[in-house]
Amino acid sequence: MKLALTLMIVSFTFLLAACNKTRGIDTSELEAQTRGEIIKRSGTTFTGGTPEQERLALADAENRLRSGGGLFGKKGGINLVGGDSKEQNAVSIGMPINPYLWKGSLETVNFMPLASADPFSGIIITDWYTDNNNPEERCKLNIFIKGAEMKTDNLKVNSFCQKFTNGKWVDQEVSIENNSKLENAILNKAKKIRLSQS
């Protein structure tokens, strides 16, 4: 019995020693090939060169592979210059919001001036807008896109309106009905955009 136990301990010790032999092997070439494949498969538009650029490309590639692509799918990118995206340089971004809700929101409120639009957090804030037919009233919007799926729960619109009375702007009561109408308009626009791209 003692002999069998001793043989088991010796066998286990040899097994551990054999597994530990890989510590002395240089695996950097294998790791570089793996990083290269991850970046290549992801469709990221970032390119390596400096260590910082390689780190950025790998981070973007891992995000794309984890989330299924950037804001505009695996090809990714926002055309900063205009024109055909195949001919222009693009900046790649991967984010956890629905691209159709984002684009639908921007197109729905394109008549209003934007104060802030952050695609990484999914927040659009308009500046005050006054209609020419009603110069005594102004409104602004806060739009929040919260998730990657195109559904009502991932979209929230808050409107704020003021009326010019006695020489100053006075806040009006928030209209939940108007907020719902705006959410429905954005969802409808997002559905049309998705259908046009399929």
Protein Blocks (a to p, Z undefined) as FASTA:
>chain_A
ZZmmmmmmmmmmmmmmmmmmmmmpcfklmmmmmmmmmmmmnopabdchifklmmmmmmmm
mmmmmnopafkojnopadfkgpjfklpccdddddfbdfklmmmmmmmmmmpccfbdcfkn
opacddddddfklmmbccddddddfbfbdcfklpccdddddddeehiacdddddfklmmm
mmmmmmmmmmmmmmmmZZ
